[in-house]
Amino acid sequence: MSPAMNENPLLIKGGHVVDPANSLDGVFDILVFDGKIAEISSSGFDTPKISGKLRIIDAYDAYVAPGVV
């Protein structure tokens, strides 16, 4: 099942990101638009400036590995 296009933005907050391809290994927030990673930040995002109904996943104490199933 493919992700729906034009879906509401998704913010995955505070997960431990492991992404060797981009030399990332630490706690980050991940912003996802239309099923694709739009931005990764170690300092968070200004959520009121994100358009659409923002969905938030609290990933504290969880590993996040883009592309790993």
C-alpha positions as CSV (number, residue, x, y, z in Angstrom):
1,M,0.0,0.0,0.0
2,S,1.5,3.3,-1.0
3,P,1.1,6.5,1.1
4,A,-1.6,8.8,0.1
5,M,-0.5,11.9,-1.8
6,N,-1.3,15.3,-0.4
7,E,-1.8,13.9,3.1
8,N,-1.3,16.0,6.2
9,P,2.3,16.6,7.2
10,L,3.8,14.2,9.7
11,L,6.3,15.1,12.4
12,I,8.3,12.3,14.1
13,K,9.7,13.9,17.2
14,G,12.7,13.0,19.3
15,G,13.6,9.6,17.8
16,H,17.1,8.2,17.6
17,V,17.8,8.4,13.9
18,V,20.2,5.9,12.4
19,D,21.0,6.8,8.8
20,P,24.5,5.7,7.7
21,A,23.9,7.0,4.1
22,N,23.7,10.6,5.5
23,S,26.0,10.1,8.5
24,L,23.2,10.6,11.0
25,D,23.3,8.8,14.4
26,G,21.5,10.8,17.1
27,V,18.2,12.3,18.3
28,F,16.4,14.2,15.6
29,D,12.9,15.4,14.5
30,I,11.8,14.3,11.1
31,L,9.3,16.2,9.0
32,V,7.4,14.2,6.3
33,F,5.3,15.6,3.5
34,D,3.4,13.4,1.0
35,G,5.1,10.3,2.4
36,K,8.7,11.6,1.8
37,I,11.2,13.0,4.3
38,A,11.2,16.7,3.7
39,E,13.6,17.8,6.5
40,I,15.5,16.5,9.5
41,S,16.4,18.7,12.4
42,S,18.3,18.4,15.7
43,S,16.7,21.6,17.0
44,G,13.0,21.0,16.2
45,F,10.6,22.8,13.9
46,D,8.3,25.8,14.3
47,T,5.1,23.8,14.1
48,P,2.7,26.8,13.7
49,K,4.4,27.6,10.4
50,I,3.8,24.2,9.0
51,S,0.7,24.2,6.7
52,G,-2.0,21.6,7.0
53,K,-3.2,19.6,10.0
54,L,0.1,18.3,11.5
55,R,0.2,14.8,12.8
56,I,2.8,14.2,15.5
57,I,4.4,10.9,16.6
58,D,6.4,11.0,19.8
59,A,9.4,8.7,19.0
60,Y,11.1,9.3,22.3
61,D,13.1,6.2,23.3
62,A,12.6,4.7,19.8
63,Y,14.9,4.1,16.9
64,V,14.0,5.7,13.5
65,A,15.8,4.3,10.5
66,P,14.7,5.8,7.1
67,G,14.2,3.1,4.5
68,V,14.4,0.1,6.9
69,V,11.4,-2.1,7.0
